[in-house]
Amino acid sequence: MSNRIMIDNTRYSLHLDHDLTNAAADILYSINGCQVLQVSFEALEIDNIHDEALRPFFGLIDFRIVNNSITLERILEILNQELLPSLEITDHKI
């Protein structure tokens, strides 16, 4: 699963690894001018795993910018600075 951001007017959605979601939400809550609308978790749909409890989860964070005190670019910079040290980089051979 890859992390990504989708832009829909002034509402943004972060799709993150389950482990990063709570940390990212805490960061977004602390940013002046950023309003977190919803934090949720969803199970990945995997054909050969029928028990939902065994499926891996990913997190969704919906947020919006509520004033001109911060830009989306600055929010992404802050998330990158704060979350990058917690990311483990691995080499996956395909």
MDTraj code that builds the backbone (N, CA, C; nanometers):
import mdtraj as md
import numpy as np

residues = "MET SER ASN ARG ILE MET ILE ASP ASN THR ARG TYR SER LEU HIS LEU ASP HIS ASP LEU THR ASN ALA ALA ALA ASP ILE LEU TYR SER ILE ASN GLY CYS GLN VAL LEU GLN VAL SER PHE GLU ALA LEU GLU ILE ASP ASN ILE HIS ASP GLU ALA LEU ARG PRO PHE PHE GLY LEU ILE ASP PHE ARG ILE VAL ASN ASN SER ILE THR LEU GLU ARG ILE LEU GLU ILE LEU ASN GLN GLU LEU LEU PRO SER LEU GLU ILE THR ASP HIS LYS ILE".split()
xyz = np.array([
    [0.0828, -0.1168, 0.0000],
    [0.0000, 0.0000, 0.0000],
    [0.0874, 0.1234, 0.0000],
    [0.0545, 0.2190, -0.0824],
    [0.1340, 0.3406, -0.0867],
    [0.0589, 0.4537, -0.0182],
    [0.1349, 0.5431, 0.0423],
    [0.0768, 0.6610, 0.1029],
    [0.0502, 0.7622, -0.0075],
    [-0.0616, 0.8322, 0.0008],
    [-0.0935, 0.9290, -0.1026],
    [-0.1862, 1.0358, -0.0468],
    [-0.1992, 1.1432, -0.1217],
    [-0.2923, 1.2493, -0.0846],
    [-0.3790, 1.2802, -0.2055],
    [-0.5081, 1.2987, -0.1834],
    [-0.6000, 1.3322, -0.2914],
    [-0.6576, 1.4704, -0.2633],
    [-0.6608, 1.5538, -0.3653],
    [-0.7110, 1.6889, -0.3491],
    [-0.8538, 1.6962, -0.4018],
    [-0.9440, 1.7487, -0.3215],
    [-1.0834, 1.7673, -0.3600],
    [-1.1263, 1.9047, -0.3089],
    [-1.1043, 2.0078, -0.3912],
    [-1.1293, 2.1470, -0.3544],
    [-1.0466, 2.1827, -0.2308],
    [-1.1115, 2.2176, -0.1194],
    [-1.0359, 2.2542, -0.0002],
    [-1.0329, 2.1422, 0.1027],
    [-1.0822, 2.0262, 0.0668],
    [-1.0798, 1.9108, 0.1569],
    [-0.9740, 1.8136, 0.1066],
    [-0.8915, 1.7641, 0.1964],
    [-0.7812, 1.6760, 0.1594],
    [-0.7942, 1.5450, 0.2355],
    [-0.7484, 1.4372, 0.1736],
    [-0.7510, 1.3059, 0.2378],
    [-0.6126, 1.2451, 0.2331],
    [-0.5619, 1.2086, 0.3489],
    [-0.4366, 1.1345, 0.3577],
    [-0.4703, 0.9876, 0.3731],
    [-0.4076, 0.9035, 0.2933],
    [-0.4198, 0.7583, 0.3051],
    [-0.2836, 0.7104, 0.3517],
    [-0.2768, 0.6609, 0.4737],
    [-0.1491, 0.6266, 0.5348],
    [-0.1479, 0.4843, 0.5867],
    [-0.0272, 0.4363, 0.6053],
    [-0.0062, 0.3113, 0.6748],
    [-0.0715, 0.3218, 0.8127],
    [-0.1287, 0.2142, 0.8586],
    [-0.1988, 0.2115, 0.9874],
    [-0.1153, 0.2722, 1.0995],
    [0.0130, 0.2371, 1.1053],
    [0.0988, 0.2825, 1.2148],
    [0.1252, 0.4324, 1.2129],
    [0.1187, 0.4966, 1.0980],
    [0.1463, 0.6402, 1.0875],
    [0.0231, 0.7273, 1.1093],
    [-0.0936, 0.6701, 1.1021],
    [-0.2162, 0.7496, 1.1016],
    [-0.2347, 0.8310, 1.2289],
    [-0.2217, 0.7702, 1.3447],
    [-0.2424, 0.8440, 1.4693],
    [-0.1395, 0.9543, 1.4874],
    [-0.0138, 0.9269, 1.4531],
    [0.0904, 1.0293, 1.4643],
    [0.0612, 1.1454, 1.3699],
    [0.0215, 1.1149, 1.2472],
    [-0.0105, 1.2200, 1.1504],
    [-0.1316, 1.3010, 1.1960],
    [-0.2318, 1.2352, 1.2503],
    [-0.3505, 1.3063, 1.2989],
    [-0.3139, 1.4009, 1.4126],
    [-0.2304, 1.3557, 1.5058],
    [-0.1859, 1.4421, 1.6158],
    [-0.1149, 1.5658, 1.5631],
    [-0.0308, 1.5476, 1.4627],
    [0.0412, 1.6604, 1.4026],
    [-0.0578, 1.7569, 1.3376],
    [-0.1518, 1.7037, 1.2608],
    [-0.2500, 1.7896, 1.1938],
    [-0.3364, 1.8655, 1.2942],
    [-0.3754, 1.7989, 1.4042],
    [-0.4537, 1.8670, 1.5077],
    [-0.3768, 1.9854, 1.5657],
    [-0.2447, 1.9765, 1.5713],
    [-0.1635, 2.0811, 1.6341],
    [-0.1311, 2.1980, 1.5410],
    [-0.1620, 2.1871, 1.4134],
    [-0.1287, 2.2921, 1.3168],
    [-0.2396, 2.3966, 1.3135],
    [-0.2023, 2.5213, 1.3442],
    [-0.2974, 2.6320, 1.3389],
    [-0.3411, 2.6549, 1.1942],
    [-0.4708, 2.6607, 1.1710],
    [-0.5230, 2.6797, 1.0362],
    [-0.5615, 2.5508, 0.9668],
    [-0.5386, 2.4375, 1.0327],
    [-0.5729, 2.3067, 0.9768],
    [-0.6821, 2.2450, 1.0645],
    [-0.7894, 2.2010, 1.0036],
    [-0.8991, 2.1384, 1.0765],
    [-0.9115, 1.9925, 1.0343],
    [-0.8950, 1.9024, 1.1298],
    [-0.9123, 1.7596, 1.1030],
    [-1.0617, 1.7298, 1.1067],
    [-1.1117, 1.6740, 0.9992],
    [-1.2543, 1.6440, 0.9878],
    [-1.2877, 1.5027, 1.0337],
    [-1.1981, 1.4075, 1.0034],
    [-1.2259, 1.2679, 1.0373],
    [-1.0977, 1.1865, 1.0331],
    [-1.0859, 1.0941, 1.1269],
    [-0.9778, 0.9954, 1.1264],
    [-1.0454, 0.8586, 1.1330],
    [-1.0118, 0.7713, 1.0391],
    [-1.0739, 0.6392, 1.0382],
    [-0.9746, 0.5351, 0.9880],
    [-1.0107, 0.4110, 1.0071],
    [-0.9284, 0.2993, 0.9628],
    [-1.0154, 0.2046, 0.8815],
    [-0.9576, 0.1493, 0.7760],
    [-1.0304, 0.0550, 0.6918],
    [-0.9427, -0.0656, 0.6623],
    [-1.0070, -0.1808, 0.6528],
    [-0.9347, -0.3036, 0.6186],
    [-0.9140, -0.3090, 0.4681],
    [-0.7976, -0.3552, 0.4277],
    [-0.7704, -0.3753, 0.2859],
    [-0.8496, -0.4952, 0.2360],
    [-0.9002, -0.4847, 0.1162],
    [-0.9719, -0.5964, 0.0545],
    [-0.8695, -0.6896, -0.0104],
    [-0.8564, -0.8088, 0.0447],
    [-0.7635, -0.9081, -0.0082],
    [-0.8432, -1.0356, -0.0328],
    [-0.8405, -1.0817, -0.1565],
    [-0.9260, -1.1936, -0.1971],
    [-0.9083, -1.3197, -0.1135],
    [-0.7857, -1.3534, -0.0795],
    [-0.7633, -1.4812, -0.0109],
    [-0.7724, -1.4707, 0.1415],
    [-0.8032, -1.3532, 0.1951],
    [-0.8221, -1.3379, 0.3399],
    [-0.9691, -1.3033, 0.3633],
    [-1.0439, -1.3985, 0.4168],
    [-1.1873, -1.3789, 0.4350],
    [-1.2215, -1.3278, 0.5743],
    [-1.1335, -1.3497, 0.6704],
    [-1.1566, -1.3022, 0.8066],
    [-1.1089, -1.1575, 0.8163],
    [-1.2024, -1.0637, 0.8367],
    [-1.1668, -0.9214, 0.8395],
    [-1.0656, -0.8894, 0.9491],
    [-1.0680, -0.9639, 1.0585],
    [-0.9738, -0.9392, 1.1675],
    [-0.8293, -0.9663, 1.1258],
    [-0.8092, -1.0463, 1.0219],
    [-0.6743, -1.0793, 0.9761],
    [-0.6249, -0.9866, 0.8652],
    [-0.7126, -0.9030, 0.8120],
    [-0.6733, -0.8137, 0.7028],
    [-0.5915, -0.6961, 0.7555],
    [-0.4931, -0.6524, 0.6784],
    [-0.4182, -0.5331, 0.7194],
    [-0.5064, -0.4085, 0.7058],
    [-0.4810, -0.3105, 0.7931],
    [-0.5591, -0.1876, 0.7933],
    [-0.4753, -0.0713, 0.7442],
    [-0.5419, 0.0283, 0.6893],
    [-0.4770, 0.1546, 0.6578],
    [-0.5634, 0.2651, 0.7166],
    [-0.5012, 0.3810, 0.7356],
    [-0.5716, 0.4929, 0.7956],
    [-0.6086, 0.5987, 0.6938],
    [-0.7178, 0.6666, 0.7222],
    [-0.7645, 0.7783, 0.6404],
    [-0.7794, 0.9001, 0.7306],
    [-0.7243, 1.0125, 0.6867],
    [-0.7418, 1.1376, 0.7596],
    [-0.7968, 1.2405, 0.6618],
    [-0.9153, 1.2914, 0.6903],
    [-0.9734, 1.3994, 0.6112],
    [-0.9499, 1.5293, 0.6867],
    [-0.8971, 1.6292, 0.6160],
    [-0.8731, 1.7586, 0.6795],
    [-0.8926, 1.8697, 0.5776],
    [-0.9010, 1.9914, 0.6287],
    [-0.9092, 2.1071, 0.5402],
    [-0.8339, 2.2241, 0.6011],
    [-0.8004, 2.3190, 0.5155],
    [-0.7339, 2.4415, 0.5583],
    [-0.8436, 2.5438, 0.5821],
    [-0.8473, 2.6007, 0.7030],
    [-0.9587, 2.6879, 0.7399],
    [-0.9263, 2.8365, 0.7299],
    [-0.7998, 2.8710, 0.7112],
    [-0.7658, 3.0118, 0.6894],
    [-0.6350, 3.0201, 0.6124],
    [-0.5939, 3.1396, 0.5808],
    [-0.4742, 3.1587, 0.4986],
    [-0.3446, 3.1600, 0.5785],
    [-0.3485, 3.1180, 0.7049],
    [-0.2267, 3.1206, 0.7855],
    [-0.1299, 3.0085, 0.7494],
    [-0.1761, 2.9099, 0.6725],
    [-0.0888, 2.7984, 0.6341],
    [-0.1312, 2.7464, 0.4964],
    [-0.0347, 2.6918, 0.4248],
    [-0.0625, 2.6354, 0.2925],
    [-0.0550, 2.4831, 0.2988],
    [-0.1102, 2.4188, 0.1982],
    [-0.1001, 2.2734, 0.1890],
    [0.0461, 2.2313, 0.1818],
    [0.1261, 2.3050, 0.1067],
    [0.2683, 2.2719, 0.0945],
    [0.3368, 2.2731, 0.2304],
    [0.3040, 2.3728, 0.3145],
    [0.3659, 2.3813, 0.4473],
    [0.3181, 2.2658, 0.5359],
    [0.1911, 2.2307, 0.5273],
    [0.1394, 2.1175, 0.6049],
    [0.2133, 1.9899, 0.5669],
    [0.2331, 1.9681, 0.4374],
    [0.3046, 1.8483, 0.3922],
    [0.4501, 1.8506, 0.4361],
    [0.5129, 1.9682, 0.4377],
    [0.6504, 1.9795, 0.4884],
    [0.6567, 1.9400, 0.6352],
    [0.5629, 1.9894, 0.7141],
    [0.5600, 1.9570, 0.8575],
    [0.5403, 1.8072, 0.8774],
    [0.4455, 1.7484, 0.8062],
    [0.4237, 1.6037, 0.8171],
    [0.5490, 1.5263, 0.7787],
    [0.6128, 1.5681, 0.6711],
    [0.7346, 1.5015, 0.6257],
    [0.8447, 1.5098, 0.7314],
    [0.8656, 1.6276, 0.7872],
    [0.9701, 1.6458, 0.8883],
    [0.9428, 1.5628, 1.0126],
    [0.8179, 1.5571, 1.0536],
    [0.7827, 1.4874, 1.1771],
    [0.7730, 1.3358, 1.1600],
    [0.7249, 1.2913, 1.0449],
    [0.7020, 1.1479, 1.0252],
    [0.8202, 1.0746, 0.9641],
    [0.9035, 1.1442, 0.8883],
    [1.0143, 1.0783, 0.8190],
    [1.1050, 0.9996, 0.9126],
    [1.1403, 1.0529, 1.0305],
    [1.2256, 0.9732, 1.1200],
    [1.1620, 0.8423, 1.1646],
    [1.0291, 0.8333, 1.1614],
    [0.9635, 0.7102, 1.2061],
    [0.9439, 0.6092, 1.0936],
    [0.9761, 0.6481, 0.9707],
    [0.9597, 0.5561, 0.8586],
    [1.0792, 0.4633, 0.8474],
    [1.0513, 0.3385, 0.8248],
    [1.1569, 0.2408, 0.8009],
    [1.1615, 0.2146, 0.6513],
    [1.2752, 0.2390, 0.5924],
    [1.2899, 0.2193, 0.4484],
    [1.3417, 0.0786, 0.4237],
    [1.2684, 0.0041, 0.3422],
    [1.3099, -0.1322, 0.3098],
    [1.3156, -0.1474, 0.1590],
    [1.3957, -0.2400, 0.1144],
    [1.4108, -0.2661, -0.0282],
    [1.3283, -0.3894, -0.0622],
    [1.2186, -0.3678, -0.1331],
    [1.1324, -0.4786, -0.1731],
    [1.1623, -0.5142, -0.3174],
    [1.2115, -0.6331, -0.3399],
    [1.2422, -0.6792, -0.4750],
    [1.1152, -0.7344, -0.5379],
    [1.0911, -0.6957, -0.6606],
    [0.9711, -0.7427, -0.7307],
    [1.0106, -0.8470, -0.8326],
])
top = md.Topology()
chain = top.add_chain()
for i, resn in enumerate(residues, 1):
    res = top.add_residue(resn, chain, resSeq=i)
    for name in ("N", "CA", "C"):
        top.add_atom(name, md.element.get_by_symbol(name[0]), res)
traj = md.Trajectory(xyz[None], top)
